[in-house]
Structure formats: C-alpha cells, structure tokens
Amino acid sequence: QVQIVESGGGLVQPGGSLRLSCEVSGESIRTNPVSWYRQAPGAQREMVALLTVGGNANYAADVKGRFTISGDNNKNTMYLQMNSLTPEDTAVYYCRLGFSPGFWGQGTQVTVSS
C-alpha cells in the first residue's frame, strides 16, 4: 500500500521561501515520475513541476527560476523548494507519484501574505 505524507506548508511573507516534502512508502520514487501541483481557491489544479525518471525537470512558466523539484532516493522523499514567493503562489500544494492515476499526497496549504 502506497502512502504519501506531505509537510512543509505554512504562512510566509512575500519574497520568502518554503520547502515542501513528500515522504513516500510502498513505492519507489526512483522508478516513477514525481510532480507537484497546486490549486488556488476557485481555480483548477495545475502542475507546477515535474521530475522525470531520467532526472529531467520541467516547470510551469510562472514558477521557473523560483521553484526547484528534487528527490532523495535514499529517503524516498520528493521536495519542492520555493523561493521568491508571491501572493499569487498561495494555494494548496499536492505532490504526485506516477501518473494514470498515480498516487497523491494529502495537500499542504501555502499562504504568501504580509
């Protein structure tokens, strides 16, 4: 049984940073693509970052250069480092392991506000 535990969200001021984590058990991140999504109030869930099995990272245009997706195979944990946060980054963030349908984390709230 696959379990994913997300952590790292919170309240941060504009310009600040946060690192989100998703610890995975029951499946290896080494053999699956990992991705991060976010969903703002009233909006659809959107992908913000994807890390392929081959190690290639892809980002949504509005986070490129500010967010970094990574994975620690030894800890079987995926990360999303978020820098230079703006109020527009406020959303619930979800990690996802694999696709079709893959496995989702429970979501963590990120609020960027002064």
LINBEL-V191132 format. One record per helix or strand. SS is the DSSP state (@ for helix, = for strand). FROM is the first residue (numbers start at 1). LEN is the number of residues. If there is no record, write none. Layout:
SS;FROM;LEN, SS;FROM;LEN
This chain:
=;3;5, =;10;3, =;18;8, @;29;3, =;34;6, =;46;6, =;57;3, =;67;6, =;77;6, @;87;3, =;91;7, =;103;2, =;108;5
